[in-house]
Amino acid sequence: MRRKRSIPVTDTLIGRGTSSEGRIECDAGLRIDGEFSGEIVCRGDVVIGESGVVRSNVEARGVTVAGKLYGTVKAHGRFTLLASGEMNGNVAAAGYVIEGGARLNADCRTDPSLADGRADGKRNDGRKPAPVAAAADGPSAAPQAKKQAG
């Protein structure tokens, strides 16, 4: 019996100097170094390069912004805003990384249920999830890490 080969998933690039608008749905990663307006739904990660300007609603596994993003983001994993990046709008993500010098002008919501693929923030029984305790990697965890390391 022959095995079917899976077709490799290819990343998508909107390069510098390219301008596009509409709706993008992709299974792999998406990198934007040009300009895009519209809607992005990506099962992989979305990266907006330093020269990228995006005016869009973005839903992806992870979102990294080094350029400019205007719109609403739903990251099922981590939202990362690099020092050169600018975010304007709304962000809901399972986790965040914000570098010093980044420009963040957004309403942000941490929603651990996004990591489970439940984008609505509700439990299966329709009730809202209970508040989450402080993250283990927060400021209170720093002394513990020092004790373990030393």
C-alpha angles and dihedrals in degrees: 000000000000122000118228113237116229116232110243116247113240126212118237125229130193099193133212111284092027121115122191140163136191134060126326122195116179140166097206133046125304126209122189119195093154131048127295133176124185135043131330125196111176130170088199131048126300118215122189107199125216092268093044123112116187128183100184153106105256128197115177146135091258133358126205120185122196093149130036127308125184115184144039124323129198110184116184087198129015130346109208123191111190124209091261093047133103125198123189121177133026131334131192114179142154089234142001141218116185118179122212112267094030117131112232118179101161146106104250129198126184109215115176090187088071088072088060091053093252098129096177095067092232128118120240091262091057096251121124115255119258117259113276121238120238114294117263090236094053126112093281091060094056096083091050091052090052092051092051093046095047 
